[in-house]
Amino acid sequence: MTPRAPANEAILSLAGLTDSEPRRLGVRKHHLRRLFSMIPLRERSLLRLVHLRGASQRELAGLLGVSPRSVRRTLARARARLRDPVNLALVARWRRLDAAERRLVHLYRLQGIPLRRLARLGLVPAPASGATGCLSASADRPSEHTGGRAASATPAPTSPPASLQTLRSLWRRLERNAARAVRRPGLCVART
């Protein structure tokens, strides 16, 4: 059984946010929960243990076999990720992002994996440029594997991984739009 996500008020206190800050950016309660669930597991677990269970940083350092300073830095990094207005704006616009943009935000911005490594490992697909969502030409022709009938459930071809240059330009565009949404908060409210 996986532990439940903390309540919205707990997430606000974990991040050190006041109740008005997310509201000013147009961020709803479920956006805060989504952002909390997307930060790295180690940071999320330490925040839960310190704030919800009352564990001290010294106790956690002893359990993990690291210095208290390392625990303090990890907690500060986690709070900074939760408090960052650009992260809040990106998560508020989550439904409007395509799959490549979501993956990039999650791995690069929230998990902290460098763009160079993402490109080298091919973890982010190239964004669909000009894709119309139509079936490929091969899906319209009868297939010999289906007995002459048109294949109705052909798997979509996987897109190639994005290059480092593509990831950088995609990230610049996302960050620019998120910064614009932070300056003009009404733009980042997701309609669900």
VEXGUBA-648207 format. One record per residue (C-alpha): residue number from 1; x, y, z. Coordinates in Angstrom, 2 decimals. Each point is the difference from the previous one (the first is absolute). Layout:
<atoms>
ATOM resi      xx      yy      zz
ATOM  NUM       X       Y       Z
...
</atoms>
This chain:
<atoms>
ATOM resi      xx      yy      zz
ATOM    1    0.00    0.00    0.00
ATOM    2    1.44    3.35   -1.03
ATOM    3   -0.16    2.91    2.44
ATOM    4   -2.63    2.61   -0.75
ATOM    5    0.97    3.45   -1.14
ATOM    6   -0.26    2.60    2.75
ATOM    7   -2.93    2.37    0.06
ATOM    8    0.25    3.33   -1.76
ATOM    9    0.53    1.94    3.21
ATOM   10    2.87   -2.32    0.89
ATOM   11    1.59    0.55   -3.40
ATOM   12   -0.25    3.76    0.50
ATOM   13    1.76   -0.31    3.35
ATOM   14    2.59   -2.40   -1.43
ATOM   15    0.90    2.53   -2.67
ATOM   16   -0.18    2.99    2.34
ATOM   17   -2.72    1.62   -2.16
ATOM   18   -2.81    2.16    1.23
ATOM   19   -3.51   -0.80   -1.15
ATOM   20   -0.12    3.07   -2.27
ATOM   21    3.15   -0.70   -2.07
ATOM   22   -1.33   -2.93   -2.05
ATOM   23   -3.37    1.73   -0.31
ATOM   24    1.72    3.09   -1.42
ATOM   25    1.52   -2.17   -2.75
ATOM   26   -3.30   -1.72   -0.73
ATOM   27    1.25   -3.34    1.32
ATOM   28   -2.67   -2.34    1.31
ATOM   29    0.30   -2.53    2.79
ATOM   30    0.42   -2.99   -2.29
ATOM   31    2.90    1.80   -1.70
ATOM   32    1.81    0.14    3.34
ATOM   33   -0.53   -3.73    0.51
ATOM   34    1.28   -0.69   -3.53
ATOM   35    3.09    2.12    0.59
ATOM   36    0.68   -1.74    3.31
ATOM   37   -0.29   -3.41   -1.65
ATOM   38    2.46    1.01   -2.74
ATOM   39    2.95    1.07    2.11
ATOM   40    2.66   -2.67    0.53
ATOM   41   -0.95   -2.81    2.38
ATOM   42    2.88    0.67    2.40
ATOM   43   -0.97    3.65    0.41
ATOM   44   -3.69   -0.84    0.31
ATOM   45    0.69   -2.67    2.64
ATOM   46    2.23    2.29    2.06
ATOM   47   -2.63    2.75   -0.07
ATOM   48   -2.65   -2.43    1.19
ATOM   49    2.18   -1.35    2.80
ATOM   50    1.06    3.42    1.27
ATOM   51   -3.31    1.83   -0.25
ATOM   52   -2.62   -2.67    0.43
ATOM   53    1.75   -2.45    2.30
ATOM   54    2.11    2.47    1.95
ATOM   55    3.36   -1.69   -0.68
ATOM   56    3.05    2.14    0.65
ATOM   57    2.64    0.63   -2.62
ATOM   58    2.58   -1.69    2.21
ATOM   59   -2.14   -3.16    0.25
ATOM   60   -0.45   -0.11   -3.75
ATOM   61    3.71    0.51   -0.57
ATOM   62    0.75   -2.95    2.28
ATOM   63   -2.54   -2.21   -1.77
ATOM   64    1.27    0.89   -3.46
ATOM   65    3.66   -0.03    0.89
ATOM   66    0.59    3.57   -1.19
ATOM   67    0.86    3.22    1.75
ATOM   68   -2.71    2.25    1.48
ATOM   69    1.20    2.65   -2.44
ATOM   70   -0.90   -2.29   -2.91
ATOM   71   -3.51   -0.52    1.41
ATOM   72   -0.37    3.76    0.49
ATOM   73    1.04    0.67   -3.64
ATOM   74   -2.37   -2.65   -1.34
ATOM   75   -2.89    1.48    1.98
ATOM   76    0.85    3.51   -1.20
ATOM   77    0.13   -1.24   -3.61
ATOM   78   -3.40   -1.69    0.36
ATOM   79   -1.59    3.10    1.52
ATOM   80    1.48    2.15   -2.77
ATOM   81   -1.51   -2.29   -2.67
ATOM   82   -3.43    0.22    1.64
ATOM   83    0.20    3.78    0.49
ATOM   84    1.30    0.91   -3.46
ATOM   85   -2.66    2.00   -1.88
ATOM   86    1.22   -1.33   -3.37
ATOM   87   -0.54   -3.58    1.20
ATOM   88   -3.45    0.92    1.26
ATOM   89   -0.87    1.63   -3.34
ATOM   90    1.28   -2.99   -1.99
ATOM   91   -2.01   -2.45    2.07
ATOM   92   -3.09    2.21   -0.28
ATOM   93    0.32   -0.16   -3.81
ATOM   94    0.67   -3.76    0.07
ATOM   95   -3.02   -1.06   -2.05
ATOM   96    0.91    2.41   -2.78
ATOM   97    3.50   -1.44   -0.43
ATOM   98    0.65   -2.76   -2.49
ATOM   99    1.72   -3.24    1.01
ATOM  100    3.54    1.18   -0.83
ATOM  101   -0.49    3.23    1.95
ATOM  102   -1.41   -1.83    3.02
ATOM  103    2.89   -2.43    0.00
ATOM  104    2.51    2.83   -0.29
ATOM  105   -1.56    1.96    2.88
ATOM  106   -0.12   -3.08    2.20
ATOM  107    3.52   -1.31   -0.67
ATOM  108    1.91    3.25   -0.43
ATOM  109   -1.74    2.56    2.19
ATOM  110   -1.37   -2.17    2.79
ATOM  111    2.33   -3.01    0.11
ATOM  112    3.13    2.03   -0.83
ATOM  113    1.39   -2.21   -2.78
ATOM  114    2.27    2.09   -2.28
ATOM  115   -1.12    0.63   -3.60
ATOM  116    3.18   -1.57   -1.36
ATOM  117   -0.76   -3.27    1.79
ATOM  118   -3.64    0.06   -1.13
ATOM  119    1.13    0.38   -3.61
ATOM  120    2.72   -2.66    0.29
ATOM  121   -2.37   -2.56    1.52
ATOM  122   -2.88    0.94   -2.31
ATOM  123   -2.46    0.42    2.88
ATOM  124   -2.04    2.76   -1.64
ATOM  125   -1.65   -0.59   -3.40
ATOM  126    0.30    2.63   -2.69
ATOM  127   -3.04    2.29    0.13
ATOM  128   -2.55   -0.65   -2.70
ATOM  129    0.39    2.84   -2.48
ATOM  130   -2.96    0.42   -2.26
ATOM  131   -1.53   -3.30    1.05
ATOM  132   -3.65   -0.20   -0.87
ATOM  133   -0.82   -3.10    1.97
ATOM  134   -1.00   -1.87   -3.16
ATOM  135    0.70   -3.68   -0.50
ATOM  136    3.06   -0.89   -1.98
ATOM  137   -0.43   -1.07   -3.62
ATOM  138    0.85   -3.60    0.85
ATOM  139   -2.97   -0.21    2.38
ATOM  140   -2.42    0.86   -2.81
ATOM  141    1.15   -2.86   -2.25
ATOM  142   -1.17   -3.55    0.53
ATOM  143    2.56   -2.06    1.83
ATOM  144    0.95   -3.53   -0.85
ATOM  145    0.19   -0.79    3.73
ATOM  146   -3.65    0.91    0.55
ATOM  147   -1.43   -2.14   -2.77
ATOM  148   -0.52    2.86   -2.47
ATOM  149   -1.85    2.25    2.45
ATOM  150    1.29    3.43    0.90
ATOM  151    1.93   -0.03    3.26
ATOM  152   -2.06    1.95    2.52
ATOM  153    2.34    0.02    2.98
ATOM  154    3.47    0.44   -1.43
ATOM  155    2.43    1.35    2.54
ATOM  156    1.14    3.55   -0.61
ATOM  157    3.63    0.25   -1.05
ATOM  158    2.29    1.20    2.75
ATOM  159    1.60    3.35   -0.65
ATOM  160    3.78    0.27    0.02
ATOM  161    1.68    1.50    3.04
ATOM  162    0.56    3.74    0.05
ATOM  163    3.48    1.40   -0.56
ATOM  164    1.72    2.23    2.54
ATOM  165   -0.66    3.05   -2.18
ATOM  166   -3.69   -0.88   -0.25
ATOM  167   -0.25   -0.49    3.77
ATOM  168    1.65    3.35    0.65
ATOM  169   -2.33    1.88   -2.34
ATOM  170   -3.05   -1.82    1.37
ATOM  171    1.06    0.79    3.56
ATOM  172    0.61    3.69   -0.82
ATOM  173   -3.50    0.27   -1.48
ATOM  174   -1.59   -1.75    3.00
ATOM  175    1.90    2.14    2.49
ATOM  176   -0.84    3.21   -1.87
ATOM  177   -3.72   -0.89   -0.03
ATOM  178    0.07   -0.96    3.70
ATOM  179    1.78    3.24    0.92
ATOM  180   -2.61    1.93   -1.98
ATOM  181   -2.74   -1.86    1.90
ATOM  182    1.66    0.90    3.32
ATOM  183    0.01    3.69   -0.95
ATOM  184   -3.62   -0.17   -1.19
ATOM  185   -1.56   -2.65    2.27
ATOM  186   -3.35   -0.33   -1.73
ATOM  187    1.68   -1.70   -2.95
ATOM  188    1.08   -3.15    1.84
ATOM  189   -3.33   -1.15    1.39
ATOM  190   -0.77   -3.42   -1.44
ATOM  191   -3.64   -0.65   -0.73
ATOM  192   -0.89   -3.48    1.16
</atoms>
